[in-house]
Amino acid sequence: MATYPDSVVYLRHGPIKLRLDLPTESYDIVQELVKTFSPTDGSALSTEIEVYAAFLEHCVKSKPPSAPAVLDHFAHYFAIDSDANDIHSVVSKHKLDESGARLVLRAFYLLWDDPACSHNYRRAVSDRQHSVLPALFSTKSKASVMALFGGQHGGSINCMYEASWLLDVYGSLVRDYLASMSEFLDAESKDHRVSQLYYSGLNVYKWVCKPQTMPSEDYVRGIAVSLPIVGLTQLMQIKVLFKTLGVTPGELVNQFKGNYLAQYSVNSLLATARA
C-alpha cells in the first residue's frame, strides 16, 4: 500500500496506539472519525485488532465512503490474506474471547456487499485464478476433518440464539436468505392443513430481530416449530461456511474424511449430500 506523509492517521484507545496509512483522499474524513471515535458498547477493547475492528464499525456507520480504505489497511496491518490466512485464522491466532471474536468478525464482514472491498474476501473457486484451500483444510497435520451434522443441545431455543449470532456477525451474508426463508415458512404455516399447529406463525427473522415478538418457549420447543427452526439455522451455518471459505459445495464435501450424524442432522446432511 502506498503511503504519503500527510496520509498517516493515529488511532488511540487507552494504552493502545495504531498507525493508519491511508490514501491521501481518505485522510481528512478518517481524521475526523478518529476524533469522534468512542466505543460505547461496554466491551473491553484490550487488543489492537479489537480497537481497529471497533473503529472500522464506527467508519461504516458514520461515514461509509471512508470504510473501504480503512478495511484495506485493516487487512494489510493484520496480514489478512483472502486465501489461506483468512480472518478466522487471524482471530484464532489472537486468542480472542467470544465477544472480541464476535466484534472483529462482524466488523470485517460489514462491507461484504461493497464491490470496492471484494478483494478482501474469499470468492468461489470459479472467481479465483488459483485454487488455494483455506487454512481449515490446508494446515499440515495428521488429523483429518470430520463433518458433524446436528447435535444442537437445547434444540430450537439454542438455535434461535445461534441464528441471532449468525445474523449479527455475518449479517451481509445471511440477512436476505433468513428473511426470504422466514417469509416462505411463515406463509406455509398458514396453510389450512397445518395452521392449527402454527397458531403463532413461523417468522423466524422477525423473532430474531425483535426477540420480544417471539412466542412462548413451549410453542417454539414444539416439534412442528422446532424442526424448521433447527433446519433453517443449519442451512444458515452452511451458507456462511460456503461464503467465508470461498469454496463450492463440491470442494467442501471432498475435504471431509467422515461424517458423524447426531440429533436433528437430517436437514444439513441432505443439503450437503445434494452438493
Buried (B, 14 or more C-beta within 10 A) or exposed (E): EEBEEEBEBEBEBEEBEBEBBBBEEBBEBBBBBBEEBEBEEEBEBBBBBBBBBBBBBBBBEBBEEBBBBBBBBBBEBBEBBBBBBBBBBBBEEBEBEEBBBBBBBBBBBBBBEBEEBEEBBBEBBEEEEEEBBBBBBEEEEEEEEEBEBBEBEEBBBBBBBBBBBBBEBBBBBBBEBBBEBBBEBBEBBEEEEEEEEBEBBBBBBBBBBEEEEBBEEEBBBBEEBBBBBBBBBBBBBBBBBBBBBBBBBEBBBEBBEEBEBEEBBBBBBEBBEEB
